[in-house]
Amino acid sequence: MTEAPVFYYRNGCHLCEELAAILFRSWPQQAEIMEWRDVDTRADWRASYGERVPVLILGNEEICALTLDLARITEYFGDRTNPV
């Protein structure tokens, strides 16, 4: 995998915190290289994602948005290091 995953989030968002915790627990290598983007720090990110966070993207592919999609994340990142 050559591109780093991108995680769009908002501070204080419980869904964002839950997905981030799962990523760090289950795919720590990916979480370490992930680009973390707070949607409230840039107007273009806020316009694109608004309240539709968390969003996990790899390349041009949206892996999941709003809810955890374990099957889809596993498809991109491989088997989990630690079960959720």
Secondary structure per residue as TSV (DSSP state, phi and psi in degrees):
chain	resnum	aa	ss	phi	psi
A	1	M	-	360.0	124.6
A	2	T	-	-99.2	-28.0
A	3	E	S	-95.7	143.7
A	4	A	-	-80.3	141.1
A	5	P	-	-65.6	154.1
A	6	V	E	-121.2	132.0
A	7	F	E	-119.3	111.9
A	8	Y	E	-91.6	129.8
A	9	Y	E	-145.4	175.7
A	10	R	-	-135.3	133.2
A	11	N	T	-58.0	136.3
A	12	G	T	85.0	-2.0
A	13	C	-	-82.9	115.0
A	14	H	H	-65.8	-33.7
A	15	L	H	-65.1	-39.8
A	16	C	H	-64.0	-44.4
A	17	E	H	-63.1	-41.0
A	18	E	H	-64.9	-45.9
A	19	L	H	-66.8	-40.9
A	20	A	H	-60.0	-42.9
A	21	A	H	-62.5	-41.7
A	22	I	H	-64.9	-41.7
A	23	L	H	-62.4	-45.3
A	24	F	H	-64.7	-37.1
A	25	R	H	-74.8	-43.4
A	26	S	H	-95.7	-28.4
A	27	W	-	-135.9	63.2
A	28	P	H	-59.8	-33.9
A	29	Q	H	-63.8	-40.2
A	30	Q	H	-70.9	-41.2
A	31	A	H	-62.8	-34.7
A	32	E	H	-65.9	-36.4
A	33	I	H	-95.2	-5.3
A	34	M	-	-62.5	144.1
A	35	E	E	-92.7	118.4
A	36	W	E	-97.2	122.1
A	37	R	E	-124.3	112.0
A	38	D	E	-77.5	115.7
A	39	V	G	-61.4	-21.5
A	40	D	G	-83.7	-1.1
A	41	T	G	-92.5	-11.5
A	42	R	-	-141.7	135.4
A	43	A	H	-62.1	-38.0
A	44	D	H	-67.7	-37.0
A	45	W	H	-68.9	-41.1
A	46	R	H	-63.2	-40.3
A	47	A	H	-66.4	-38.6
A	48	S	H	-73.8	-39.3
A	49	Y	H	-112.8	-25.7
A	50	G	T	44.0	-118.6
A	51	E	T	-90.5	0.8
A	52	R	-	-89.7	59.0
A	53	V	-	-123.3	154.5
A	54	P	-	-78.4	155.3
A	55	V	E	-132.2	130.4
A	56	L	E	-114.7	124.9
A	57	I	E	-128.0	143.0
A	58	L	E	-132.8	115.8
A	59	G	T	64.4	-123.5
A	60	N	T	-100.1	6.0
A	61	E	E	-100.7	127.6
A	62	E	E	-84.1	114.2
A	63	I	E	-78.6	-46.9
A	64	C	E	-159.1	156.7
A	65	A	E	-143.9	139.5
A	66	L	S	69.3	-44.0
A	67	T	S	-128.4	157.3
A	68	L	-	-71.8	130.5
A	69	D	-	-123.6	86.5
A	70	L	H	-58.1	-40.8
A	71	A	H	-62.0	-44.4
A	72	R	H	-69.9	-41.5
A	73	I	H	-63.2	-42.8
A	74	T	H	-62.8	-36.1
A	75	E	H	-58.3	-38.3
A	76	Y	H	-89.1	-39.9
A	77	F	H	-100.8	-11.7
A	78	G	-	90.8	-176.0
A	79	D	S	-62.9	150.9
A	80	R	-	-71.7	143.0
A	81	T	S	-70.0	-45.5
A	82	N	S	-128.5	136.3
A	83	P	-	-63.8	149.9
A	84	V	-	-75.7	360.0
